[in-house]
Amino acid sequence: MTPDEILSVVPRGKEFVNKLQVLFSQPGGIRVDDVKDVNKSPAATRFMEQAEMYSQDEAGYKERTQALLEFGKISMDLWQGIYDNADAELKAILVASNFNPCREPRTKGTSQLRDGYRVDPICNMQNAVEHAHNMKRDYENIGYKNCKILSPAEVMALDPYLTDFCKSHTVADQAGVLTWRSDCIALWRPGGCLDAQVFLPKLYDYLKKTMGTYADELGKTQNCFQLHLGKEVQGVEFGKNGDKTIVTGLRFADGQVIRDNNCSYVFCPGEAVGTLKKFGFKEPAYAGFAGASLKFYIPVPADKIAYYANFNHCMEVHQVGIVQPFQSRVRDGKIDIAVAGTKAFYADQKPNKNEAFGKNRNLLQFNIVNEVLPECMSLALGRDTKGQTLTQADLDYLEKNNLVKRWVGTRAVVYDGFPTLGAVYNHEGVEVANARVTTHLGSGGASFGPASVTVSRGFKNQEVLKNPVMSKVLNFAKSDRVADQHRAAKA
Ligand SMILES: Cc1cc2nc3c(=O)[nH]c(=O)nc-3n(C[C@H](O)[C@H](O)[C@H](O)COP(=O)(O)OP(=O)(O)OC[C@H]3O[C@@H](n4cnc5c(N)ncnc54)[C@H](O)[C@@H]3O)c2cc1C
């Protein structure tokens, strides 16, 4: 949960094309070679062309990046608003889901974890100090005023569970005072977290209960809020309402067709990039960027229960070409560590955890966890792993014994890295009056969710349009956008 989460996936224009030549396992690389045609499918080619064209508009790119950062801040504030205004039941759900805010600290005086800011270690990076200062400047520009560089002693005081990490990335002077190695530093920066896996089912139950029931046409009681999982939409039917083009119905994979002219349709296909195009709407050049994740669930031994009593933190570890978010805590007597991140270009294909990308990145992530929290990996593997390079056999052992779950997923992105929000247009470019879209949220769907929904839902609402950031975002996020506009801007 950060205001810049959405910026972390798509390398831009020429940089993107260059990085596509570099294998994902090399610094900055995003190419995979073991997935047939992934770099030359029609969707891949169109994405590359549009990304290249977009790269020509330097000023436009800067303006969009700044708009996304400001939009991210709005979304962080909306998340906080959800928490502050929640009833007791929803607040308890957020707490159980490890909601940690991203906002200015509310405790006066000393800095503390879980009060809007967190510790982000930056390590094994030649320009670590410059990287930290650039991050600090970006956050200050959007209104976060409490960023600071942390000394190793400050990091250990804030989070004693990072002691091993601090000791292995520092040098000690004669008096034993630790200073960071030249390629490491830590930044105190705005950032929070949410355990979506816990949150989503609880939120669903809450909404079902809170929104109540109604009697359907057969007199049967139905919940007002419903999810119909497994109902794949295969096609959309269009028609007219007066001179307006509208969606009149949906065709499902199981053969069912539902026709209804009087409802609104919101399309949020997320990972399923290309769905809008398939349904007959305009969709900006799209691609999926794979990302990998590991979720550890390690029983806490009886003699360590007191030691791990306060184990609860979130952070991102930054290395060259890698940002690895961590969410760690003790839950139901187990150490629960979730890490994610890394990226590779998958165009319109779906990644699989046993392809080269998934296997290699999961192993890398495993070793980063061991670098940061060696005590936890030692508990999992039953031996001292401090300073060791862990192997595929170690990871296989943990997976077989249900101590870790491996996963790869896709971030849905557009050539300019911007989400797609608001009105939808048919293939002829005609706005469809009773439909809208909220998708292509890339690596920031959780962080940017509340702001994206507000803008998408309010695309004709004067209150939303009066907000300069929201109206700018809505304009950049139009679902009929093409990169030719950027070539024209450059000219
Ligand atoms: C490795 C990884 C790490 C990430 N880390 C973060 C992070 O730290 N912070 C953050 O904010 N975000 C993060 N994200 C991004 C975030 O997970 C996504 O942006 C978010 O889940 C997108 O939500 P969505 O609802 O738009 O799409 P999705 O979650 O993809 O949901 C789309 C839904 O639509 C359904 N659907 C699609 N097509 C059809 C159809 N034809 N018919 C019926 N249903 C259909 C799908 O089944 C799915 O349920 C990460 C993503 C990955 C892969």
The ligand as a Tripos MOL2 file, in Angstrom:
@<TRIPOS>MOLECULE
LIG
   53    58     1     0     0
SMALL
NO_CHARGES

@<TRIPOS>ATOM
      1 C1          2.9650  -10.5890   -7.9360 C.3       1 LIG1
      2 C2          2.0180   -9.4410   -7.7710 C.ar      1 LIG1
      3 C3          2.2100   -8.5410   -6.7240 C.ar      1 LIG1
      4 C4          1.3460   -7.4760   -6.5410 C.ar      1 LIG1
      5 N1          1.5540   -6.6300   -5.4760 N.ar      1 LIG1
      6 C5          0.7180   -5.5770   -5.2940 C.ar      1 LIG1
      7 C6          0.9360   -4.6820   -4.1960 C.ar      1 LIG1
      8 O1          1.8550   -4.8440   -3.3930 O.2       1 LIG1
      9 N2          0.0760   -3.6320   -4.0490 N.ar      1 LIG1
     10 C7         -0.9520   -3.4170   -4.9260 C.ar      1 LIG1
     11 O2         -1.6830   -2.4380   -4.7430 O.2       1 LIG1
     12 N3         -1.1850   -4.2600   -5.9640 N.ar      1 LIG1
     13 C8         -0.3660   -5.3230   -6.1710 C.ar      1 LIG1
     14 N4         -0.5580   -6.1710   -7.2400 N.ar      1 LIG1
     15 C9         -1.5900   -5.8230   -8.2320 C.3       1 LIG1
     16 C10        -2.9820   -6.1930   -7.8120 C.3       1 LIG1
     17 O3         -3.0040   -7.5390   -7.3750 O.3       1 LIG1
     18 C11        -3.8820   -6.0210   -9.0340 C.3       1 LIG1
     19 O4         -3.7180   -4.7280   -9.5610 O.3       1 LIG1
     20 C12        -5.3380   -6.2130   -8.6480 C.3       1 LIG1
     21 O5         -5.5640   -7.4940   -8.1440 O.3       1 LIG1
     22 C13        -6.2090   -5.9880   -9.8610 C.3       1 LIG1
     23 O6         -7.5260   -6.1050   -9.4340 O.3       1 LIG1
     24 P1         -8.6800   -6.1410  -10.4990 P.3       1 LIG1
     25 O7         -9.9470   -6.3370   -9.7300 O.co2     1 LIG1
     26 O8         -8.5630   -4.9750  -11.4400 O.co2     1 LIG1
     27 O9         -8.3650   -7.4240  -11.4000 O.3       1 LIG1
     28 P2         -8.3130   -8.9720  -11.0070 P.3       1 LIG1
     29 O10        -7.8720   -9.1500   -9.6150 O.co2     1 LIG1
     30 O11        -7.5660   -9.6640  -12.1120 O.co2     1 LIG1
     31 O12        -9.8430   -9.3900  -11.0580 O.3       1 LIG1
     32 C14       -10.5510   -9.5000  -12.2760 C.3       1 LIG1
     33 C15       -11.6990  -10.4650  -12.0610 C.3       1 LIG1
     34 O13       -12.4900  -10.5050  -13.2410 O.3       1 LIG1
     35 C16       -12.7650  -11.8470  -13.5570 C.3       1 LIG1
     36 N5        -12.9250  -11.9600  -15.0150 N.ar      1 LIG1
     37 C17       -12.0130  -11.6490  -15.9900 C.ar      1 LIG1
     38 N6        -12.5420  -11.9130  -17.1980 N.ar      1 LIG1
     39 C18       -13.7950  -12.3660  -17.0030 C.ar      1 LIG1
     40 C19       -14.8490  -12.8120  -17.8660 C.ar      1 LIG1
     41 N7        -14.7020  -12.8320  -19.1860 N.pl3     1 LIG1
     42 N8        -15.9950  -13.2310  -17.2880 N.ar      1 LIG1
     43 C20       -16.1670  -13.2170  -15.9500 C.ar      1 LIG1
     44 N9        -15.2220  -12.8060  -15.0790 N.ar      1 LIG1
     45 C21       -14.0520  -12.4070  -15.6120 C.ar      1 LIG1
     46 C22       -11.5610  -12.6350  -13.0830 C.3       1 LIG1
     47 O14       -11.9040  -13.9820  -12.8610 O.3       1 LIG1
     48 C23       -11.2310  -11.8910  -11.7830 C.3       1 LIG1
     49 O15       -11.9520  -12.4100  -10.7100 O.3       1 LIG1
     50 C24         0.2740   -7.2700   -7.4410 C.ar      1 LIG1
     51 C25         0.0670   -8.1770   -8.4960 C.ar      1 LIG1
     52 C26         0.9300   -9.2560   -8.6630 C.ar      1 LIG1
     53 C27         0.6880  -10.2060   -9.8020 C.3       1 LIG1
@<TRIPOS>BOND
     1     1     2 1
     2     2     3 ar
     3     2    52 ar
     4     3     4 ar
     5     4     5 ar
     6     4    50 ar
     7     5     6 ar
     8     6     7 ar
     9     6    13 1
    10     7     8 2
    11     7     9 ar
    12     9    10 ar
    13    10    11 2
    14    10    12 ar
    15    12    13 ar
    16    13    14 ar
    17    14    15 1
    18    14    50 ar
    19    15    16 1
    20    16    17 1
    21    16    18 1
    22    18    19 1
    23    18    20 1
    24    20    21 1
    25    20    22 1
    26    22    23 1
    27    23    24 1
    28    24    25 2
    29    24    26 1
    30    24    27 1
    31    27    28 1
    32    28    29 2
    33    28    30 1
    34    28    31 1
    35    31    32 1
    36    32    33 1
    37    33    34 1
    38    33    48 1
    39    34    35 1
    40    35    36 1
    41    35    46 1
    42    36    37 ar
    43    36    45 ar
    44    37    38 ar
    45    38    39 ar
    46    39    40 ar
    47    39    45 ar
    48    40    41 1
    49    40    42 ar
    50    42    43 ar
    51    43    44 ar
    52    44    45 ar
    53    46    47 1
    54    46    48 1
    55    48    49 1
    56    50    51 ar
    57    51    52 ar
    58    52    53 1
@<TRIPOS>SUBSTRUCTURE
     1 LIG1         1 GROUP 0 **** ****
